[in-house]
Amino acid sequence: MNPGPAPEPMDAGTVAELAGRIASAVQRVIVGKPDAVRLALVALLSEGHLLVEDVPGVGKTSLAKAVARSVDGAVSRVQFTPDLLPGDITGSSIYNRQTSEFEFRPGPLFANVVIADEINRASPKTQSALLECMAEHQVTVDGGTYPLGDPFFVVATQNPVEMDGTYPLPEAQRDRFTIRISVGYPDPAAELAMLDEHGASEPLDRMRPVTDLRTVRAMIAATRGLHTAAEVRRYCVEVVGATRRLTEVRLGASPRATLHLLRAARAWAVTAGRGYVVPDDVQAVAVPVLAHRLLLGPEGVAARRSAADLVRTAVGRVAVPSPPRG
């Protein structure tokens, strides 16, 4: 997929204004969930991937579709089922009788936004087919390596593991998702507004792209280059390190999590219109970036501590860096 010409430089204020327009369009579909929508945009701008976990019927797939339709790019959707095979999503080599050669037929991963619906209903074997594409933005099939789109953004939905017919995501798979969010039930006012908005027609059917791929690439480039002081980078390292020292945790956050934390903090800052990152940005994204990566040990399970609570505990144990003098 040809990424097209290099994007023009963009400042933080312009990124924030464009992100606000995308968020407004998505919130016409997902009513009363501004934080979830903002975190979805943070995942996109940080060059990461989004995992939406919640019970059925709260709008997980609608959120994924709305984010995908807000960008004028190639979008594909895969319904994960127990009989889905890795080749069904990566593509496979098909024998061409006319040329007497095998030809690669791309799968649904060859898009800019891939919606992986109910990802934990497929077997771990099929789930693992996403590992290479999410980390390296490429697919290797039968010895050939094929690049994916730019940008490449996976939005996966999953039901809680305790529900029937689900398989836990492998640890390596969870670690590749930059952010995990839960949509949650709307409050009564938002649910009433949803009835007014969705009662007669489907807002997704009326949704049109807010921006194009070239603009999104420029937004991502501006986020990537956002000023981050050494003190803030060190703060990210210390917060992630603190999760590894918790007695309730069997496996703390990985070095990849540190990188994702920094990138997400940059995206959170730029959506606020700031051209620099502060410790508050790191704290704002710490739970959605780190909680799904922790494996609780016997102490954590016995104490009925949630991973989110443990991330907050880790953040609370790290001294917040002071602003540089002068």
Disulfide bonds with the S-S distance in Angstrom:
none
